[in-house]
Amino acid sequence: MGELYDRFGPALSTGFVALVLMWLAGMVLAPNLMMIDYALRPNLTPSEIGTAADGYTLSNILYFFGEDVHLAIFFKTVWASTLVAAVTLVVCYPLAFWLAQTATRGQTALVLLALTIPFWINEVLRTLAWYIILAFRGPLNELLLATGLIEAPMRWYGDGGVLAGMVYAFILFMLFPVYNAIESLERAQIEAARDLGASTVRIHARIVIPHAKAGIATGCVFTFMLAAGTYVAPALLGAPGSRWFTQIIYNWFFEGGDWNRGAAYALVLLVLCLAVVLVSLRVARVSLADVAR
């Protein structure tokens, strides 16, 4: 705080702090407090509001734990989000290492620009592009038929389609933290390890990955939370057997009209996903301070 005041002066620094506090209060604190209030109240008719029935209760949350189907979809969402984070890491790690340690400045700028330009388009439109690619008569099936790899068109929608769409949608949230972490690694350490006879696998296992651990954890946390809370990809690319927990929340709000139960389900998703993230960071021995850097 002192550095901020020294750099920008009292007036400007106070304005920055006030804007940040207003943003946190209006965009983070207030919506979450409203969600908690809705989650802990029953779904009442207008005439019942203010009566004895209008009080705090855990019935909406307990309802979730009594629904076996919803529990199964929730745990499937957590597992699938973990898989999305893992696949995204596998895709991004080699690219991040090449960009940070091998590519020239021009190559890095060109690749990052090529990866960023598609994200200037709305997420719904990008997911619809995947919908077209994976369609029964779409480009993917046409290519596989033309090359003789398949004899009849295949239906790619479902868990596989959702996984592909999410990995593409969240690739930058994994790439940039890992790239920034690896970029700070001195190339002399890698060259010294090679001179001492270390294999490529050993160099990555003993030098690169431990150095980039905070960046990898940050990317995994971002990707996991975004995957667990997304709605567009499962809704457009999923099949009836690949429902996502966010679709249940959407149904409670906009089809069932029960905002209280929808808020309770959203609260459960938030709390349990945070618990999964904190446990994972503890296992990886990465602190929240490292992730926040």
VEXVODO-723842 format. One record per residue (C-alpha): residue in three letters; x, y, z. Coordinates in steps of 0.05 Angstrom, whole numbers, always signed. Each point is the difference from the previous one (the first is absolute). Example, Ala and Ser with C-alpha at 12.3 -4.5 7.8 and 13.67 -1.06 7.14 Angstrom:
<sites>
   residuo     east    north       up
       ALA     +246      -90     +156
       SER      +27      +69      -13
</sites>
This chain:
<sites>
   residuo     east    north       up
       MET       +0       +0       +0
       GLY      +57      +47      +17
       GLU      +33      -14      -67
       LEU      -65      +18      -35
       TYR       -5      +66      +36
       ASP      +73      +16      -14
       ARG       -7      -15      -74
       PHE      -67      +33      -17
       GLY      -12      +48      +58
       PRO      -55       +1      +53
       ALA      -58      +24      -44
       LEU      +10      -47      -58
       SER      +18      -60      +45
       THR      -63      +11      +41
       GLY      -41       +2      -63
       PHE      +31      -66      -24
       VAL      -14      -33      +67
       ALA      -71      +26       +2
       LEU      -15      -25      -70
       VAL      +28      -69      +17
       LEU      -41       -3      +64
       MET      -63      +22      -38
       TRP      +12      -53      -53
       LEU      +10      -54      +53
       ALA      -61      +21      +39
       GLY      -46       +7      -61
       MET      +25      -58      -44
       VAL      +25      -51      +50
       LEU      -26      +10      +71
       ALA      -72      +23      -14
       PRO      -18      -55      -51
       ASN      +29      -55      +45
       LEU      -37      +27      +62
       MET      -65       +2      -41
       MET      +13      -72      -23
       ILE      +10      -23      +72
       ASP      -63      +37      +22
       TYR      -41      -33      -56
       ALA      +30      -68      +14
       LEU      -19       +2      +74
       ARG      -72      +22      -12
       PRO      -59      -43      -24
       ASN      -34      +12      -67
       LEU      -62      +39      +21
       THR      -58      +33      -35
       PRO       -5      +76       +5
       SER      -55       -6      +52
       GLU      +45      -43      +45
       ILE      +58      +48       +1
       GLY       +6      +32      +69
       THR      -41      -54      +34
       ALA      +25      -53      +49
       ALA      +20      -44      -58
       ASP      +49      +52      -25
       GLY      +62      -18      +39
       TYR      +69      -31       -9
       THR       +2      -74      -12
       LEU      +48      -54      -26
       SER      -55      -36      -38
       ASN      +25      +20      -69
       ILE      +71      -25      +14
       LEU      -25      -63      +34
       TYR      -44      -13      -61
       PHE      +62       -4      -44
       PHE      +34      -52      +45
       GLY      -63      -42       -3
       GLU       -2       -2      -76
       ASP      +43      -57      -24
       VAL       -4      +20      -73
       HIS      +22      +71      +14
       LEU      +56      -25      +45
       ALA      +25      -46      -55
       ILE       -1      +57      -51
       PHE      +37      +45      +49
       PHE      +56      -49      +12
       LYS       +3      -15      -74
       THR       +8      +75      -12
       VAL      +56       +5      +50
       TRP      +36      -60      -30
       ALA      -11      +24      -72
       SER      +25      +70      +19
       THR      +63      -32      +29
       LEU       +9      -38      -65
       VAL       -9      +64      -40
       ALA      +54      +33      +41
       ALA      +47      -60       -8
       VAL      -10       -4      -76
       THR       +8      +75       -8
       LEU      +66       -4      +40
       VAL      +25      -56      -45
       VAL      -17      +41      -62
       CYS      +29      +65      +26
       TYR      +63      -22      +36
       PRO      +42      -18      -62
       LEU      -23      +63      -35
       ALA      +14      +44      +60
       PHE      +70      -30       +8
       TRP      +15      +11      -74
       LEU      -25      +72       +2
       ALA      +38      +16      +64
       GLN      +66      -35      -13
       THR       +9      -15      -74
       ALA      -42      +45      -45
       THR      +26      +67      -25
       ARG      -34      +64      +20
       GLY      -35       +4      -68
       GLN      -24      -72       +4
       THR      -27      +11      +70
       ALA      -37      +63      -21
       LEU      -29      -35      -62
       VAL      -24      -62      +39
       LEU      -30      +40      +57
       LEU      -36      +45      -50
       ALA      -27      -60      -37
       LEU      -25      -30      +65
       THR      -30      +65      +24
       ILE      -37      +23      -62
       PRO      -55      -54       +3
       PHE      -16      +23      +71
       TRP      -21      +68      -27
       ILE      -64      -37      -21
       ASN      -56      -14      +50
       GLU       +5      -66      +38
       VAL      -67      -23      -26
       LEU      +22      +10      -72
       ARG      +65      -37      +12
       THR      -39      -58      +31
       LEU      -48       +0      -59
       ALA      +60       -7      -46
       TRP      +18      -64      +37
       TYR      -73      -21       -7
       ILE       +7       +7      -75
       ILE      +67      -36       -1
       LEU      -27      -59      +39
       ALA      -67       -3      -37
       PHE      -23      -66      -31
       ARG      +13      +29      -69
       GLY      +54      +48      +24
       PRO      +72      +10      -23
       LEU      +30      -50      +49
       ASN      -43      -58      -25
       GLU      +10      +21      -72
       LEU      +76       +0       +9
       LEU       +0      -68      +35
       LEU      -45      -29      -54
       ALA      +44      +28      -56
       THR      +63      -29      +31
       GLY      -34      -67      +11
       LEU      +11       +0      +76
       ILE      -75      -11      +11
       GLU      -52      -33      -44
       ALA      -61      +38      +25
       PRO      -10      +67      +34
       MET       +7       +0      +76
       ARG      -36      +40      +53
       TRP      +53      +39      +39
       TYR      -47      +35      +47
       GLY       +2      -20      +73
       ASP      +57       -3      +50
       GLY      +54       +0      -55
       GLY      -30      +61      -34
       VAL       -7      +38      +66
       LEU      +72      -17      +18
       ALA      +27      +25      -67
       GLY      -41      +64       +3
       MET      +22      +16      +71
       VAL      +74      -14      -13
       TYR       -4      +49      -58
       ALA      -40      +51      +39
       PHE      +47       +2      +60
       ILE      +67      -12      -33
       LEU      +24      +72      +11
       PHE      -15       -4      +75
       MET      +49      -58       +5
       LEU      +51      +23      -51
       PHE      +16      +70      +26
       PRO      +13      -19      +74
       VAL      +44      -59      -21
       TYR      +36      +41      -53
       ASN      +14      +57      +50
       ALA      +27      -49      +51
       ILE      +46      -36      -49
       GLU      +24      +65      -31
       SER      +32      +20      +66
       LEU      +43      -63       +0
       GLU      +72      +13      -19
       ARG      +20      -39      -63
       ALA      +68      -11      +32
       GLN      -31      -49      +49
       ILE      -28      -42      -56
       GLU      +65       +2      -39
       ALA      +39      -19      +62
       ALA      -45      -59      +12
       ARG       +9      -23      -72
       ASP      +76       +7       +6
       LEU       -2      -44      +62
       GLY      -36      -54      -40
       ALA      -72      +10      +24
       SER      -54      -26      -47
       THR      -56      +44      -25
       VAL      -50      -34      +46
       ARG      +45      +10      +60
       ILE      +12      +73      -17
       HIS      -75      +13       -1
       ALA      -13      -42      +62
       ARG      +56      +28      +43
       ILE       +9      +72      -26
       VAL      -56      +28      -44
       ILE      -63      -27      +34
       PRO      +23      +16      +72
       HIS      +18      +70      -23
       ALA      -67       +9      -36
       LYS      -41      -33      +55
       ALA      -35      +65      +20
       GLY      -18      +16      -72
       ILE      -25      -71      -13
       ALA      -42       +3      +64
       THR      -29      +68      -21
       GLY      -19      -26      -69
       CYS      -31      -62      +29
       VAL      -41      +40      +51
       PHE      -25      +48      -53
       THR      -17      -55      -49
       PHE      -34      -44      +51
       MET      -43      +56      +28
       LEU      -20      +24      -69
       ALA      -16      -70      -24
       ALA      -41      -16      +62
       GLY      -40      +64       -8
       THR      -10       +2      -75
       TYR      -68       -9      -33
       VAL       +9      +13      -74
       ALA      +44      -58      -20
       PRO      -41      -55      +34
       ALA      -65      +30      -25
       LEU      +23       +3      -73
       LEU      +48      -58       -5
       GLY      -27      -48      +52
       ALA      -48      -58       -7
       PRO      -56      -21      +48
       GLY      +49      -45      +36
       SER      +52      +55       +8
       ARG      -39      +50      +42
       TRP      +41      +51      +39
       PHE      -18      +25      +70
       THR       -7      +71      -26
       GLN      -57      -24      -45
       ILE      -38      -23      +62
       ILE      +11      +68      +32
       TYR      -25      +33      -64
       ASN      -62      -44       +0
       TRP      -16      +19      +72
       PHE       +5      +74      -16
       PHE      -32       +6      -68
       GLU      -43      -62      -10
       GLY      -20      -19      +70
       GLY       -6      +72      +23
       ASP      +30      -18      +68
       TRP      +55      +51      +10
       ASN      +11      -21      +72
       ARG      +17      -71      -18
       GLY      +41      +22      -59
       ALA      +40      +47      +45
       ALA      +10      -58      +50
       TYR      +27      -44      -56
       ALA      +46      +56      -23
       LEU      +24      +10      +71
       VAL      +15      -74       +8
       LEU      +39       +1      -66
       LEU      +40      +61      +22
       VAL      +17      -27      +70
       LEU      +18      -71      -22
       CYS      +41      +23      -60
       LEU      +39      +47      +46
       ALA      +12      -58      +47
       VAL      +26      -43      -58
       VAL      +46      +57      -22
       LEU      +28      +11      +70
       VAL      +12      -74      +11
       SER      +35       -5      -67
       LEU      +44      +59      +15
       ARG      +17      -30      +68
       VAL      +19      -66      -33
       ALA      +43      +36      -52
       ARG      +31      +42      +56
       VAL      -19      +66      -34
       SER      -28      +57      +41
       LEU      -55      +48      -21
       ALA      +52      +56       +2
       ASP      +38      -37      -56
       VAL      -63       -6      -41
       ALA      -18      +74      +10
       ARG      +68      +25      -26
</sites>
